Amino acid sequence: GSHMVDKPKMMIAFTCKKCNTRSSHTMSKQAYEKGTVLISCPHCKVRHLIADHLKIFHDHHVTVEQLMKANGEQVSQDVGDLEFEDIPDSLKDVLGKYAK
């Protein structure tokens, strides 16, 4: 039988500037690299633009790294920087071994 191939997933964990709630979210790597990704803060519902390759919100391709660098914030690409509580339950068995 055929089975679906898992698309590569990315995880982001961030603190909402508006309400200071920390949350983590998963998205497909394809969306992050090719699409436009908006993530809502689960607490205050404000939407954060994570990537905008479809140029919906900006005139040029933008990713969260560029946005955060523009804001003087650091973005880590290293799973070693994940805190365990940032990891969604569904990924804890996969990513837990990398977390602090």
GUBAPA-758769 format. One record per atom (N, C-alpha, C, CB): residue number from 1; residue in one letter; atom name; x, y, z. Coordinates in steps of 0.05 Angstrom, whole numbers, plus 32768, in hexadecimal, padded with zeros to 4 digits. Atoms other than C-alpha are relative to their C-alpha. Last residue first. Glycine has a CB too. Example, Ala and Ser with C-alpha at 12.3 -4.5 7.8 and 13.67 -1.06 7.14 Angstrom:
2
<rec 2; "s"; "N"; <7FF0; 7FE8; 7FFF>>,
<rec 2; "s"; "CA"; <8111; 7FEB; 808F>>,
<rec 2; "s"; "C"; <7FF1; 8016; 800E>>,
<rec 2; "s"; "CB"; <8009; 8009; 7FE3>>,
<rec 1; "a"; "N"; <8012; 7FE8; 8000>>,
<rec 1; "a"; "CA"; <80F6; 7FA6; 809C>>,
<rec 1; "a"; "C"; <8012; 8018; 8000>>,
<rec 1; "a"; "CB"; <7FEC; 8001; 8019>>,
***
This chain:
100
<rec 100; "k"; "N"; <7FF2; 7FFD; 7FE7>>,
<rec 100; "k"; "CA"; <8164; 81B1; 8223>>,
<rec 100; "k"; "C"; <7FF0; 7FF3; 8017>>,
<rec 100; "k"; "CB"; <8005; 801E; 8007>>,
<rec 99; "a"; "N"; <8005; 7FE8; 7FF0>>,
<rec 99; "a"; "CA"; <8144; 8195; 81E5>>,
<rec 99; "a"; "C"; <8010; 8001; 801A>>,
<rec 99; "a"; "CB"; <7FE2; 8001; 8007>>,
<rec 98; "y"; "N"; <7FEF; 7FE9; 8007>>,
<rec 98; "y"; "CA"; <8162; 8167; 81B2>>,
<rec 98; "y"; "C"; <7FFD; 8017; 8014>>,
<rec 98; "y"; "CB"; <7FF9; 8009; 7FE4>>,
<rec 97; "k"; "N"; <7FE3; 8007; 7FFA>>,
<rec 97; "k"; "CA"; <8148; 8125; 81D0>>,
<rec 97; "k"; "C"; <8012; 8018; 7FF9>>,
<rec 97; "k"; "CB"; <8008; 7FE8; 7FF0>>,
<rec 96; "g"; "N"; <7FF9; 7FFE; 7FE4>>,
<rec 96; "g"; "CA"; <8102; 8143; 81D3>>,
<rec 96; "g"; "C"; <801D; 7FFB; 8006>>,
<rec 96; "g"; "CB"; <7FEF; 7FED; 8010>>,
<rec 95; "l"; "N"; <7FED; 7FEA; 7FFB>>,
<rec 95; "l"; "CA"; <80FF; 814E; 8188>>,
<rec 95; "l"; "C"; <800A; 8001; 801D>>,
<rec 95; "l"; "CB"; <7FF2; 801A; 7FFA>>,
<rec 94; "v"; "N"; <7FED; 7FFC; 8016>>,
<rec 94; "v"; "CA"; <80DF; 810D; 8171>>,
<rec 94; "v"; "C"; <8016; 8014; 8008>>,
<rec 94; "v"; "CB"; <7FF1; 800A; 7FE7>>,
<rec 93; "d"; "N"; <7FF0; 8018; 8003>>,
<rec 93; "d"; "CA"; <80BD; 80F5; 81B0>>,
<rec 93; "d"; "C"; <8015; 8003; 7FEA>>,
<rec 93; "d"; "CB"; <7FEE; 7FE8; 7FFA>>,
<rec 92; "k"; "N"; <7FED; 8003; 7FE9>>,
<rec 92; "k"; "CA"; <80A8; 813C; 81C1>>,
<rec 92; "k"; "C"; <8011; 7FE7; 7FFD>>,
<rec 92; "k"; "CB"; <7FF0; 7FFE; 801A>>,
<rec 91; "l"; "N"; <7FE4; 8001; 800A>>,
<rec 91; "l"; "CA"; <808C; 8148; 817B>>,
<rec 91; "l"; "C"; <8013; 7FFA; 8016>>,
<rec 91; "l"; "CB"; <8007; 8019; 7FF3>>,
<rec 90; "s"; "N"; <7FFE; 8013; 8016>>,
<rec 90; "s"; "CA"; <8042; 813A; 8188>>,
<rec 90; "s"; "C"; <801D; 7FFC; 7FF6>>,
<rec 90; "s"; "CB"; <7FEF; 800A; 7FE8>>,
<rec 89; "d"; "N"; <8000; 801B; 7FF6>>,
<rec 89; "d"; "CA"; <8047; 815B; 81CC>>,
<rec 89; "d"; "C"; <8004; 7FEC; 7FE9>>,
<rec 89; "d"; "CB"; <7FE5; 7FFA; 800D>>,
<rec 88; "p"; "N"; <801B; 800A; 7FFF>>,
<rec 88; "p"; "CA"; <805C; 819D; 81AC>>,
<rec 88; "p"; "C"; <8000; 7FE2; 8008>>,
<rec 88; "p"; "CB"; <7FF1; 8003; 7FE4>>,
<rec 87; "i"; "N"; <8005; 8015; 8013>>,
<rec 87; "i"; "CA"; <80A3; 81B1; 81BE>>,
<rec 87; "i"; "C"; <7FE3; 7FF6; 8003>>,
<rec 87; "i"; "CB"; <8014; 7FE9; 8003>>,
<rec 86; "d"; "N"; <8008; 7FF4; 801A>>,
<rec 86; "d"; "CA"; <80AC; 81F4; 81DF>>,
<rec 86; "d"; "C"; <7FF6; 7FEB; 7FEC>>,
<rec 86; "d"; "CB"; <8017; 800F; 7FF4>>,
<rec 85; "e"; "N"; <801C; 7FF9; 8000>>,
<rec 85; "e"; "CA"; <80AA; 81D3; 8223>>,
<rec 85; "e"; "C"; <7FF6; 800E; 7FE7>>,
<rec 85; "e"; "CB"; <7FFA; 8013; 8018>>,
<rec 84; "f"; "N"; <8011; 8017; 8002>>,
<rec 84; "f"; "CA"; <80EB; 81B0; 8214>>,
<rec 84; "f"; "C"; <7FE2; 8008; 7FFF>>,
<rec 84; "f"; "CB"; <8004; 7FEC; 8017>>,
<rec 83; "e"; "N"; <8006; 8008; 7FE5>>,
<rec 83; "e"; "CA"; <8110; 81EF; 8205>>,
<rec 83; "e"; "C"; <7FEB; 7FEA; 7FFF>>,
<rec 83; "e"; "CB"; <7FF7; 8019; 8012>>,
<rec 82; "l"; "N"; <801C; 8003; 7FF7>>,
<rec 82; "l"; "CA"; <812B; 81F1; 81C0>>,
<rec 82; "l"; "C"; <7FFF; 7FFA; 801D>>,
<rec 82; "l"; "CB"; <7FF3; 7FE9; 7FF0>>,
<rec 81; "d"; "N"; <8009; 7FE9; 7FF2>>,
<rec 81; "d"; "CA"; <8171; 820C; 81B6>>,
<rec 81; "d"; "C"; <7FE3; 7FFE; 8009>>,
<rec 81; "d"; "CB"; <8003; 8019; 7FEF>>,
<rec 80; "g"; "N"; <7FF5; 8000; 7FE5>>,
<rec 80; "g"; "CA"; <818D; 81C8; 81A4>>,
<rec 80; "g"; "C"; <7FF7; 8018; 8011>>,
<rec 80; "g"; "CB"; <801E; 8000; 7FFE>>,
<rec 79; "v"; "N"; <8012; 800D; 7FED>>,
<rec 79; "v"; "CA"; <815D; 81C7; 816A>>,
<rec 79; "v"; "C"; <800A; 8000; 801C>>,
<rec 79; "v"; "CB"; <7FFA; 7FE4; 7FF7>>,
<rec 78; "d"; "N"; <7FF5; 8018; 7FF3>>,
<rec 78; "d"; "CA"; <818A; 81F9; 8148>>,
<rec 78; "d"; "C"; <7FEC; 7FF4; 8014>>,
<rec 78; "d"; "CB"; <801A; 8008; 800F>>,
<rec 77; "q"; "N"; <8007; 8016; 8012>>,
<rec 77; "q"; "CA"; <816D; 822A; 8116>>,
<rec 77; "q"; "C"; <8008; 7FE6; 800D>>,
<rec 77; "q"; "CB"; <800F; 8003; 7FE5>>,
<rec 76; "s"; "N"; <7FEE; 8017; 7FFE>>,
<rec 76; "s"; "CA"; <816C; 8260; 814B>>,
<rec 76; "s"; "C"; <7FF6; 7FEB; 7FEC>>,
<rec 76; "s"; "CB"; <8001; 7FF5; 801C>>,
<rec 75; "v"; "N"; <800F; 8018; 8007>>,
<rec 75; "v"; "CA"; <8150; 82A4; 813C>>,
<rec 75; "v"; "C"; <8013; 7FE9; 8001>>,
<rec 75; "v"; "CB"; <7FF2; 8003; 7FE4>>,
<rec 74; "q"; "N"; <7FF0; 8017; 8009>>,
<rec 74; "q"; "CA"; <816C; 82DF; 8161>>,
<rec 74; "q"; "C"; <7FEC; 7FEA; 7FF8>>,
<rec 74; "q"; "CB"; <8014; 7FF7; 8016>>,
<rec 73; "e"; "N"; <8003; 8018; 7FF1>>,
<rec 73; "e"; "CA"; <8146; 8321; 8166>>,
<rec 73; "e"; "C"; <8010; 7FE9; 7FF4>>,
<rec 73; "e"; "CB"; <7FE2; 7FF8; 8002>>,
<rec 72; "g"; "N"; <7FEA; 8004; 7FEE>>,
<rec 72; "g"; "CA"; <815C; 8365; 814E>>,
<rec 72; "g"; "C"; <7FFE; 7FE7; 8011>>,
<rec 72; "g"; "CB"; <8003; 8018; 8012>>,
<rec 71; "n"; "N"; <8008; 7FF7; 7FE5>>,
<rec 71; "n"; "CA"; <8118; 8375; 8131>>,
<rec 71; "n"; "C"; <8016; 7FFC; 8014>>,
<rec 71; "n"; "CB"; <7FE8; 7FF0; 8009>>,
<rec 70; "a"; "N"; <8008; 7FE4; 8003>>,
<rec 70; "a"; "CA"; <8134; 8373; 80EA>>,
<rec 70; "a"; "C"; <7FF8; 800B; 801C>>,
<rec 70; "a"; "CB"; <7FE9; 8003; 7FEC>>,
<rec 69; "k"; "N"; <7FE7; 7FF1; 8001>>,
<rec 69; "k"; "CA"; <8157; 8332; 80FE>>,
<rec 69; "k"; "C"; <7FFA; 801E; 7FFE>>,
<rec 69; "k"; "CB"; <8010; 7FF7; 7FE7>>,
<rec 68; "m"; "N"; <7FF5; 7FFD; 7FE5>>,
<rec 68; "m"; "CA"; <8113; 831A; 8114>>,
<rec 68; "m"; "C"; <801B; 800E; 8000>>,
<rec 68; "m"; "CB"; <8002; 7FE4; 800D>>,
<rec 67; "l"; "N"; <8010; 7FEF; 7FEF>>,
<rec 67; "l"; "CA"; <80F2; 8329; 80D2>>,
<rec 67; "l"; "C"; <800C; 8004; 801C>>,
<rec 67; "l"; "CB"; <7FE3; 7FF5; 8003>>,
<rec 66; "q"; "N"; <7FFC; 7FE5; 8008>>,
<rec 66; "q"; "CA"; <812B; 830C; 80AA>>,
<rec 66; "q"; "C"; <7FF0; 8014; 8011>>,
<rec 66; "q"; "CB"; <7FF8; 8004; 7FE2>>,
<rec 65; "e"; "N"; <7FE5; 7FF8; 7FF9>>,
<rec 65; "e"; "CA"; <812B; 82CC; 80D2>>,
<rec 65; "e"; "C"; <8005; 801D; 7FF9>>,
<rec 65; "e"; "CB"; <8015; 7FEE; 7FF2>>,
<rec 64; "v"; "N"; <7FFE; 7FF8; 7FE4>>,
<rec 64; "v"; "CA"; <80E0; 82C8; 80CF>>,
<rec 64; "v"; "C"; <801C; 8009; 8008>>,
<rec 64; "v"; "CB"; <7FF6; 7FEA; 8012>>,
<rec 63; "t"; "N"; <8002; 8016; 7FED>>,
<rec 63; "t"; "CA"; <80E2; 82C6; 8084>>,
<rec 63; "t"; "C"; <8003; 800A; 801C>>,
<rec 63; "t"; "CB"; <8015; 7FEA; 7FFA>>,
<rec 62; "v"; "N"; <7FF7; 7FFA; 7FE5>>,
<rec 62; "v"; "CA"; <80D3; 82FA; 804F>>,
<rec 62; "v"; "C"; <7FFE; 7FE6; 8010>>,
<rec 62; "v"; "CB"; <7FEF; 8017; 800C>>,
<rec 61; "h"; "N"; <8000; 8018; 7FEF>>,
<rec 61; "h"; "CA"; <80CD; 82F8; 8004>>,
<rec 61; "h"; "C"; <800B; 8007; 801C>>,
<rec 61; "h"; "CB"; <8012; 7FE9; 7FF3>>,
<rec 60; "h"; "N"; <7FEA; 8012; 8005>>,
<rec 60; "h"; "CA"; <80C1; 833D; 7FE8>>,
<rec 60; "h"; "C"; <7FFE; 7FE8; 8012>>,
<rec 60; "h"; "CB"; <801B; 800F; 8003>>,
<rec 59; "d"; "N"; <7FFB; 8001; 801D>>,
<rec 59; "d"; "CA"; <8088; 836E; 7FE0>>,
<rec 59; "d"; "C"; <8016; 7FEC; 7FF9>>,
<rec 59; "d"; "CB"; <8008; 801C; 7FF6>>,
<rec 58; "h"; "N"; <7FE9; 7FF0; 8007>>,
<rec 58; "h"; "CA"; <806F; 8360; 8026>>,
<rec 58; "h"; "C"; <8004; 7FFE; 7FE2>>,
<rec 58; "h"; "CB"; <8019; 7FF7; 800F>>,
<rec 57; "f"; "N"; <7FFE; 7FEA; 7FED>>,
<rec 57; "f"; "CA"; <802D; 8347; 8043>>,
<rec 57; "f"; "C"; <8017; 8013; 7FF9>>,
<rec 57; "f"; "CB"; <8003; 7FF6; 801C>>,
<rec 56; "i"; "N"; <801A; 7FF6; 7FF8>>,
<rec 56; "i"; "CA"; <8015; 8318; 800D>>,
<rec 56; "i"; "C"; <8002; 8019; 8011>>,
<rec 56; "i"; "CB"; <7FEF; 7FEB; 800F>>,
<rec 55; "k"; "N"; <8000; 7FE2; 8001>>,
<rec 55; "k"; "CA"; <8058; 830E; 7FED>>,
<rec 55; "k"; "C"; <7FE5; 800C; 8006>>,
<rec 55; "k"; "CB"; <800A; 8009; 7FE5>>,
<rec 54; "l"; "N"; <8014; 7FF9; 8014>>,
<rec 54; "l"; "CA"; <804D; 82C4; 7FE1>>,
<rec 54; "l"; "C"; <7FFC; 801E; 7FFE>>,
<rec 54; "l"; "CB"; <7FE5; 7FF2; 8008>>,
<rec 53; "h"; "N"; <7FF5; 8003; 801B>>,
<rec 53; "h"; "CA"; <808F; 82B8; 8003>>,
<rec 53; "h"; "C"; <7FEC; 8005; 7FEA>>,
<rec 53; "h"; "CB"; <800B; 7FE4; 7FFC>>,
<rec 52; "d"; "N"; <8011; 7FF4; 8014>>,
<rec 52; "d"; "CA"; <8077; 82D5; 8044>>,
<rec 52; "d"; "C"; <800C; 7FFE; 7FE4>>,
<rec 52; "d"; "CB"; <7FF9; 801D; 8007>>,
<rec 51; "a"; "N"; <7FF3; 8000; 801A>>,
<rec 51; "a"; "CA"; <8092; 82B0; 8080>>,
<rec 51; "a"; "C"; <7FEC; 800B; 7FEC>>,
<rec 51; "a"; "CB"; <8009; 7FE3; 7FF7>>,
<rec 50; "i"; "N"; <7FE8; 8010; 7FFD>>,
<rec 50; "i"; "CA"; <8083; 82B3; 80CA>>,
<rec 50; "i"; "C"; <8010; 7FFF; 7FE6>>,
<rec 50; "i"; "CB"; <7FF9; 7FE3; 8009>>,
<rec 49; "l"; "N"; <7FF8; 8008; 801B>>,
<rec 49; "l"; "CA"; <8050; 82EB; 80CE>>,
<rec 49; "l"; "C"; <801B; 7FF1; 8002>>,
<rec 49; "l"; "CB"; <8002; 8019; 7FED>>,
<rec 48; "h"; "N"; <7FE4; 7FFB; 8006>>,
<rec 48; "h"; "CA"; <8035; 82EC; 8114>>,
<rec 48; "h"; "C"; <8006; 7FF6; 7FE5>>,
<rec 48; "h"; "CB"; <8012; 7FF3; 8016>>,
<rec 47; "r"; "N"; <7FF3; 8010; 8014>>,
<rec 47; "r"; "CA"; <7FEA; 82F1; 8120>>,
<rec 47; "r"; "C"; <801C; 8009; 7FFB>>,
<rec 47; "r"; "CB"; <7FF0; 8000; 7FE6>>,
<rec 46; "v"; "N"; <7FF3; 7FEF; 8014>>,
<rec 46; "v"; "CA"; <7FCD; 830B; 8161>>,
<rec 46; "v"; "C"; <800F; 7FEE; 7FED>>,
<rec 46; "v"; "CB"; <8014; 8015; 800E>>,
<rec 45; "k"; "N"; <800B; 8003; 801B>>,
<rec 45; "k"; "CA"; <7F9F; 82D7; 8181>>,
<rec 45; "k"; "C"; <800D; 8014; 7FEB>>,
<rec 45; "k"; "CB"; <7FE3; 8004; 8000>>,
<rec 44; "c"; "N"; <800D; 7FE7; 8007>>,
<rec 44; "c"; "CA"; <7FAD; 82EE; 81C8>>,
<rec 44; "c"; "C"; <7FF7; 8001; 7FE3>>,
<rec 44; "c"; "CB"; <8013; 8018; 8006>>,
<rec 43; "h"; "N"; <800A; 7FF2; 7FE9>>,
<rec 43; "h"; "CA"; <7FBD; 82AA; 81E7>>,
<rec 43; "h"; "C"; <7FF0; 8019; 7FF7>>,
<rec 43; "h"; "CB"; <8017; 8009; 8012>>,
<rec 42; "p"; "N"; <8017; 800E; 7FF4>>,
<rec 42; "p"; "CA"; <7FC6; 8279; 81AE>>,
<rec 42; "p"; "C"; <7FF3; 8010; 8017>>,
<rec 42; "p"; "CB"; <8008; 7FE5; 800A>>,
<rec 41; "c"; "N"; <7FF9; 8004; 7FE4>>,
<rec 41; "c"; "CA"; <7FF1; 82AC; 8188>>,
<rec 41; "c"; "C"; <7FE8; 7FF2; 800D>>,
<rec 41; "c"; "CB"; <8007; 801B; 800F>>,
<rec 40; "s"; "N"; <800F; 7FF1; 7FEC>>,
<rec 40; "s"; "CA"; <7FDD; 82A3; 8140>>,
<rec 40; "s"; "C"; <800A; 7FF9; 801C>>,
<rec 40; "s"; "CB"; <7FE2; 7FFB; 7FFE>>,
<rec 39; "i"; "N"; <8006; 8010; 7FE8>>,
<rec 39; "i"; "CA"; <8010; 828C; 810E>>,
<rec 39; "i"; "C"; <7FF2; 8011; 8014>>,
<rec 39; "i"; "CB"; <801A; 7FF3; 800B>>,
<rec 38; "l"; "N"; <8009; 7FEF; 7FEA>>,
<rec 38; "l"; "CA"; <8012; 82A7; 80C7>>,
<rec 38; "l"; "C"; <7FFA; 7FED; 8017>>,
<rec 38; "l"; "CB"; <7FE7; 8011; 7FF8>>,
<rec 37; "v"; "N"; <8008; 800D; 7FE8>>,
<rec 37; "v"; "CA"; <8039; 8282; 8091>>,
<rec 37; "v"; "C"; <7FFA; 8015; 8015>>,
<rec 37; "v"; "CB"; <8017; 7FED; 800B>>,
<rec 36; "t"; "N"; <8003; 7FEB; 7FEC>>,
<rec 36; "t"; "CA"; <8040; 8297; 8049>>,
<rec 36; "t"; "C"; <7FF4; 7FF3; 8019>>,
<rec 36; "t"; "CB"; <7FED; 8017; 7FF6>>,
<rec 35; "g"; "N"; <801B; 7FF4; 7FFD>>,
<rec 35; "g"; "CA"; <805B; 8265; 8018>>,
<rec 35; "g"; "C"; <8000; 8017; 8013>>,
<rec 35; "g"; "CB"; <7FED; 7FEB; 800A>>,
<rec 34; "k"; "N"; <800C; 7FF8; 801A>>,
<rec 34; "k"; "CA"; <809C; 824B; 7FFA>>,
<rec 34; "k"; "C"; <7FE6; 8010; 8004>>,
<rec 34; "k"; "CB"; <7FFA; 7FE8; 7FF0>>,
<rec 33; "e"; "N"; <7FED; 7FF9; 8015>>,
<rec 33; "e"; "CA"; <80CF; 823E; 8031>>,
<rec 33; "e"; "C"; <7FF3; 800B; 7FE7>>,
<rec 33; "e"; "CB"; <8011; 7FE9; 7FF9>>,
<rec 32; "y"; "N"; <7FED; 7FED; 7FF6>>,
<rec 32; "y"; "CA"; <80A2; 823F; 806E>>,
<rec 32; "y"; "C"; <8012; 800A; 7FEA>>,
<rec 32; "y"; "CB"; <8010; 7FF5; 8017>>,
<rec 31; "a"; "N"; <800E; 7FE7; 7FFB>>,
<rec 31; "a"; "CA"; <8068; 821D; 804A>>,
<rec 31; "a"; "C"; <8014; 8016; 8008>>,
<rec 31; "a"; "CB"; <7FEA; 7FFD; 8016>>,
<rec 30; "q"; "N"; <8007; 7FF4; 801A>>,
<rec 30; "q"; "CA"; <8097; 81E8; 802F>>,
<rec 30; "q"; "C"; <7FF1; 801B; 8003>>,
<rec 30; "q"; "CB"; <7FED; 7FEC; 7FF0>>,
<rec 29; "k"; "N"; <7FE9; 7FF2; 800A>>,
<rec 29; "k"; "CA"; <80B5; 81DC; 8073>>,
<rec 29; "k"; "C"; <7FFA; 800E; 7FE6>>,
<rec 29; "k"; "CB"; <8018; 7FEC; 7FFD>>,
<rec 28; "s"; "N"; <7FF1; 800F; 8013>>,
<rec 28; "s"; "CA"; <8070; 81CB; 808C>>,
<rec 28; "s"; "C"; <8018; 8011; 7FF6>>,
<rec 28; "s"; "CB"; <7FEF; 7FF7; 7FE8>>,
<rec 27; "m"; "N"; <8009; 7FF9; 801B>>,
<rec 27; "m"; "CA"; <805B; 81ED; 80CB>>,
<rec 27; "m"; "C"; <8010; 7FEF; 7FEC>>,
<rec 27; "m"; "CB"; <8004; 801F; 7FFA>>,
<rec 26; "t"; "N"; <7FF3; 800E; 8016>>,
<rec 26; "t"; "CA"; <805F; 81DE; 8114>>,
<rec 26; "t"; "C"; <7FF5; 800A; 7FE6>>,
<rec 26; "t"; "CB"; <7FFE; 7FE1; 8003>>,
<rec 25; "h"; "N"; <8012; 8007; 8016>>,
<rec 25; "h"; "CA"; <804F; 820D; 814D>>,
<rec 25; "h"; "C"; <8011; 7FF0; 7FEB>>,
<rec 25; "h"; "CB"; <7FF4; 8019; 7FF2>>,
<rec 24; "s"; "N"; <7FF2; 800D; 8015>>,
<rec 24; "s"; "CA"; <806B; 8221; 8190>>,
<rec 24; "s"; "C"; <7FED; 7FF5; 7FEB>>,
<rec 24; "s"; "CB"; <8013; 7FE9; 800B>>,
<rec 23; "s"; "N"; <800E; 8016; 800C>>,
<rec 23; "s"; "CA"; <8052; 8253; 81C2>>,
<rec 23; "s"; "C"; <8011; 7FF3; 7FEA>>,
<rec 23; "s"; "CB"; <7FE4; 8009; 7FF4>>,
<rec 22; "r"; "N"; <7FEE; 8010; 8010>>,
<rec 22; "r"; "CA"; <806D; 8285; 81F3>>,
<rec 22; "r"; "C"; <7FF0; 7FE8; 7FF5>>,
<rec 22; "r"; "CB"; <8018; 7FF6; 8010>>,
<rec 21; "t"; "N"; <8006; 801D; 7FFE>>,
<rec 21; "t"; "CA"; <803B; 82B9; 820B>>,
<rec 21; "t"; "C"; <8013; 7FF1; 7FED>>,
<rec 21; "t"; "CB"; <7FE3; 7FF9; 7FF9>>,
<rec 20; "n"; "N"; <7FEB; 800F; 7FF3>>,
<rec 20; "n"; "CA"; <8059; 82FE; 8214>>,
<rec 20; "n"; "C"; <7FFB; 7FE2; 8004>>,
<rec 20; "n"; "CB"; <8006; 800D; 801A>>,
<rec 19; "c"; "N"; <800A; 8009; 7FE6>>,
<rec 19; "c"; "CA"; <8017; 8322; 8204>>,
<rec 19; "c"; "C"; <8015; 7FEF; 800F>>,
<rec 19; "c"; "CB"; <7FE7; 7FF0; 7FFC>>,
<rec 18; "k"; "N"; <8017; 7FF1; 7FF6>>,
<rec 18; "k"; "CA"; <8029; 834F; 81C9>>,
<rec 18; "k"; "C"; <7FF9; 7FF7; 801D>>,
<rec 18; "k"; "CB"; <7FE9; 7FFD; 7FEE>>,
<rec 17; "k"; "N"; <7FF8; 7FE6; 7FF6>>,
<rec 17; "k"; "CA"; <8070; 8338; 81BA>>,
<rec 17; "k"; "C"; <7FE9; 800F; 800E>>,
<rec 17; "k"; "CB"; <800B; 8012; 7FEA>>,
<rec 16; "c"; "N"; <800F; 7FEA; 800C>>,
<rec 16; "c"; "CA"; <805A; 82F0; 81B3>>,
<rec 16; "c"; "C"; <8007; 801A; 800D>>,
<rec 16; "c"; "CB"; <7FE1; 7FFA; 8003>>,
<rec 15; "t"; "N"; <8010; 7FF2; 7FEC>>,
<rec 15; "t"; "CA"; <8091; 82C2; 81C9>>,
<rec 15; "t"; "C"; <7FF2; 8017; 7FF3>>,
<rec 15; "t"; "CB"; <8012; 800A; 8018>>,
<rec 14; "f"; "N"; <7FFB; 7FE4; 7FFD>>,
<rec 14; "f"; "CA"; <80AA; 8291; 8196>>,
<rec 14; "f"; "C"; <7FEF; 800C; 8016>>,
<rec 14; "f"; "CB"; <7FFC; 800F; 7FE6>>,
<rec 13; "a"; "N"; <8009; 7FF9; 7FE5>>,
<rec 13; "a"; "CA"; <80B1; 8247; 8187>>,
<rec 13; "a"; "C"; <8007; 801E; 8003>>,
<rec 13; "a"; "CB"; <800C; 7FEE; 8016>>,
<rec 12; "i"; "N"; <7FF7; 7FE6; 7FF6>>,
<rec 12; "i"; "CA"; <80B6; 8231; 813F>>,
<rec 12; "i"; "C"; <7FF4; 8004; 801C>>,
<rec 12; "i"; "CB"; <7FF6; 8017; 7FED>>,
<rec 11; "m"; "N"; <800D; 7FF7; 7FE7>>,
<rec 11; "m"; "CA"; <80B4; 81EB; 8125>>,
<rec 11; "m"; "C"; <800B; 801B; 8007>>,
<rec 11; "m"; "CB"; <8005; 7FEC; 8017>>,
<rec 10; "m"; "N"; <7FEF; 7FEE; 7FF1>>,
<rec 10; "m"; "CA"; <80C2; 81D3; 80DF>>,
<rec 10; "m"; "C"; <7FF1; 8008; 8019>>,
<rec 10; "m"; "CB"; <8008; 801A; 7FEF>>,
<rec 9; "k"; "N"; <800D; 7FED; 7FEF>>,
<rec 9; "k"; "CA"; <80A5; 8197; 80BD>>,
<rec 9; "k"; "C"; <8015; 8012; 800D>>,
<rec 9; "k"; "CB"; <7FEF; 7FF2; 8015>>,
<rec 8; "p"; "N"; <7FEF; 7FF5; 7FEB>>,
<rec 8; "p"; "CA"; <80BE; 816F; 8082>>,
<rec 8; "p"; "C"; <7FF2; 8016; 8010>>,
<rec 8; "p"; "CB"; <801B; 800A; 7FF5>>,
<rec 7; "k"; "N"; <7FF2; 7FE8; 8009>>,
<rec 7; "k"; "CA"; <8085; 814F; 805C>>,
<rec 7; "k"; "C"; <8011; 800A; 8017>>,
<rec 7; "k"; "CB"; <7FEC; 8016; 7FF7>>,
<rec 6; "d"; "N"; <8001; 7FE9; 7FEE>>,
<rec 6; "d"; "CA"; <8075; 8109; 8074>>,
<rec 6; "d"; "C"; <800F; 8017; 7FF3>>,
<rec 6; "d"; "CB"; <800B; 7FF9; 801B>>,
<rec 5; "v"; "N"; <7FE5; 7FF8; 7FF8>>,
<rec 5; "v"; "CA"; <806D; 80DA; 8039>>,
<rec 5; "v"; "C"; <7FFD; 8019; 8012>>,
<rec 5; "v"; "CB"; <8013; 8005; 7FE8>>,
<rec 4; "m"; "N"; <7FF9; 7FE4; 8004>>,
<rec 4; "m"; "CA"; <8027; 80BE; 8037>>,
<rec 4; "m"; "C"; <801C; 8005; 800A>>,
<rec 4; "m"; "CB"; <7FEC; 8012; 800D>>,
<rec 3; "h"; "N"; <8003; 7FF0; 7FE7>>,
<rec 3; "h"; "CA"; <8022; 8073; 8033>>,
<rec 3; "h"; "C"; <800A; 801C; 7FFA>>,
<rec 3; "h"; "CB"; <800E; 7FF4; 8018>>,
<rec 2; "s"; "N"; <7FF1; 7FE7; 8001>>,
<rec 2; "s"; "CA"; <8015; 8048; 7FF6>>,
<rec 2; "s"; "C"; <7FFC; 800E; 801B>>,
<rec 2; "s"; "CB"; <7FF8; 8012; 7FE9>>,
<rec 1; "g"; "N"; <8010; 7FE8; 8000>>,
<rec 1; "g"; "CA"; <8000; 8000; 8000>>,
<rec 1; "g"; "C"; <8011; 8019; 8000>>,
<rec 1; "g"; "CB"; <7FED; 8000; 8018>>,
***
